[in-house]
Amino acid sequence: MSSLSSAPDPFIAFKAVQREGWSHFGPLAIFTTPAAARLVRFARITAGQRVLDVGSGTGVAAITAARLGAQVVGTDLTPELLEQAAENSRISHVDVEWRTADVEALPFGDAQFDVVISQFGHMFAPRPDVATAEMLRVLKPGGTIAFSTWPPDHFTGRMFALTARYAPPPPAGAASPVAWGEPSVVRERLGEAVRQLSFERDMMSINTLSPQHVRHFTEHTAGPVRKLVEALSGSDAAKLAAFRAEYDALAAEYFEMNQMRQSYLMTRAVKA
């Protein structure tokens, strides 16, 4: 187990807010399910491999990998989501081991997994260097690390940046999650610890009636947006109205024919 797991964590309170904020994520899984299949294929997961899914949420990527015959462990910071993940695996008739865990202190020994994946999960850890080190630590030499992240130049990345402008600043030292959507940043963070680094961009489509419906949905499901709206609803109605107006204008840029289309980045590398 990592020595980092016993070190004092300066972000305990911050992670508690994250844990509660993302506990309502469940309905968003309807949109991330197709992307999970693409990530599993991109990671080249096969039967018999031991796979760790970081930030499992409701389990869509972990279950997709398990249905291929992989031996999967799914982790998340939010127990409520893992309860939904466990129900989804029961419905799917697959066995997945679910563990409440922080990517910055993974409760596994070194070199335990053939593949480590994360779909829009590890990117929210406040310390990218710690999260990266942990994911690579539990990965076997020659194993594959693969993840999906939101680019800063497309809708979801821009939406999180907009939310951050209206929200209280994060604790000192906490990195922006959307930096994980920049290939140059990913390349720097993985560094010499990997080889055969490759990237692929794909598109996600969301059926919705209007840009305002998108906002309404994320206000109830997406952790940072939900927490912001909760805070402003009771303290600053004018600021909340301004945020909603900017959100609607941003969403309208990606809305056409009752669909939102947004790009995401997939990364794959082999541990050196």
N, C-alpha and C positions, 0 to 999 in steps of 0.2 A: 504494500500500500504506500502511496506517496507520502513523503515527509511533509508535503504541503498540507495534507489533511489534518495534521496536528498543530499547525501554525495558527496564530490568531487571525481571524478573518475580519478585516476592517469594514466589510460590506454586509454584515449580518442584517442590519436594519433595512438596508436597501433591498436585499434579497427577500426579506419578509414581505415587503411591498410588492415585489415582482410576483412572489408566490401567490398572494391573494389576488392581484390584478389579473393574472392569467388563468385563474380558476374557472372563469366563465368562457374559456376559449372554445369549448366543445362544438358549437354550431359551425365554427369556421372550418372544421375538418372536411365538410362537404366540398370545399374548394381546394384543399391541399391533398386530398386523396389521389387524384390523377397524377399530381406532381410527385407523390411518394413512389408510385410505380416507376416513373422515369428515373428517379434517383436510385432506386434499387437496381434497375437495369444499368444505369451509368456506373454504379459501383461494381458491377459484374459479380454480384452475389450468386453463389451456387449452393446446391444441397450439401449438407454436412459441414459447412463453414460455421465457425463460432462468430456471431455478429453482436456488436454493441450498438444500440441506437440511443443517442444522447438527445435529451429534450424530446422525448417520445410524444408528449401531449396525449391525444386519444389513441395513439398506437398505430396510425395508418402505415408508417414506413416499416415499423417492426413487424407488424402482421403480414404485410406484403412480402417481406423477406422470409418469414416463417412459412408462408404458403409455398415457397420454393424449396422447402426442406432444410433451411438453415436453422441452427440452434441460436436463438435470439434472446438477448437480455435487453429490456427496454427500461430506460431511466428517465425521471423527470423530477424537477424541483417541487412540483405541485401534486400532492397526493390525490386531490379531487379528480385530476385528469387521469391519473393512473387507475382510478376506480373505473372510469369510462373505458380506458384501454383494456382492462381485464375483462369487462363485459363484452367488448368488441372481439377479443380473442376467443372467448367462449362461443359467441355466435358463429365465428369463423371456423370453429373446430381446429384451432391450432394452439400449440403450447408455446407460451412466451413467459419468461421470468420477468416480473415487473419489480423494480426497485426504486424507492424514493432516493434521489441522489443529486448532488451538486456537481456539475461538470468541473468545477474548480477543485474538487476533492473527491474523485471517483473511488468508491469502496472496493477496488479490485487490485489484484497484484499486477506486477509488471508482465507485459507480453502475454496477455490472456486471450486476445481476440485476433481473428484473421482479418476482420473488417470492422471499422468504426465509422458509423454514419451519423449525420444529424441533418434534419430538415427544418430549417428556420428555427433552430433551437439554441445551439451553443453560441450563436451570434449575440445573444442577449446577456451573456456573462460579462460582468463589468471589467474583468482583467483578461484580455485576449491571450496574453503570454502564458498565464496560468492555465487557462482552458486548453490552449494548444498543447502545452507540455503534458497535461493530464491525458488528453486523447491519444497522444503519441506514446506516452508511457505504457498504457494498457494494450497497445497494438503490438503484435509480433513483428520483428524485423521481416521485411518483405511483404507485410500486410498492407491492405488498402485503407486509406482514409478518404471519405467522400462526403460532401455536404452541399446543401442548397442554401443560398442566402439572397437577400434583397439588394439589388444594385441601388446606389444612391441617386442615380439619374432617372429612375423610373418611378411609377406611382407609389408603391409601398415604401420604398426608401425615402422618397420626398415627403410622404405622409408622416413617417416617423420623425423626420427632421422638422416638419411643421409642428408636430406635437411637442417636440423638445423645446421649440422657441416659446411656447406658451406655458410650459410646465416649469416648476422649480428646477434649478440646476441639479444634476446628479452629484453624488459625493466626489470630491477631488480624486482624480485618478481613474474614474470610470470612463471607458471608451464608448464611442458611439457604435451601436450595433450595425449601422448601415455601412461602416467602413469595410465590413466583411464582404460586401458586394463589389469591391474594387479588386480586380486581379493583381494589380501591383502591390496592394496591401497584403493580400493572401500570400503572394510569393515571398514577401519579406517576412511574414509571420511564420511560415513553414520553413523557410530558409534551407539550410544544408541538411536538415533532418529528413528530407524526402527527396525522391527522384521521380522522374516521369510525371511531372506536374502538368495537368491539362485542365482546360476550362470549356464549358459549353453553356450557351444561353438558350433558354426555352421560354415559352409563353404560357400564361395561365389565363383562362377565360372565366369570368364570373357572370352568370345570368342575373340581372337585376333590373328593376323598373326605372330607376333614376339615380343620378349621383347622390341625391339626398338619402335614398334607401341604403346606399353603400355606407354613408356616414352613420346613419341610424344603427346599422348592423354592427359596425366596428365600435361604436360607442358602448355597446353592450357586451362585446366579446374580446376585443384586442386590448391587452393589459394596459399599456401606457395611455391609450386613448380613454379607456374606461376610467382610469384613476384621475386623469385630467378633468374629465367632465364631472365626475363626482366632486372634485375639489372646487371647481368654478361654479357649479350649480348653487352652492350655498354661500358663495362669497363675492362673485364678480360676474353678474349677468351680462354686462357689456363686453367683457373680455371673452366670455363664452360665445356670445353672438358673433364676435369678430373671428374667433377660431372656426366656428361652423361655416361662416361665409367663405373663408379662405379654403377650408376643406372642400366645400362644394365646388368651388371654382377649379381646384386642382383635380378633383375626381372627374369633372366635366371634360377635361382634356383627354381622358382615356375612355370615355363613354361613347358608344355608338351602337345603334340597333339593339338597345336593351342588353348590352354586354359591356363589362369592363375587361380590358385586356392589359395585362401587366407582365413584364419581363422578370425573370429571375436567373441567377447564376448558379451553375453546378461546378464544383471543383472535385478533382480526383488526383490522388498522388499515392506513391508507394513509399513506405517507410524505409529509409536507407539502412 
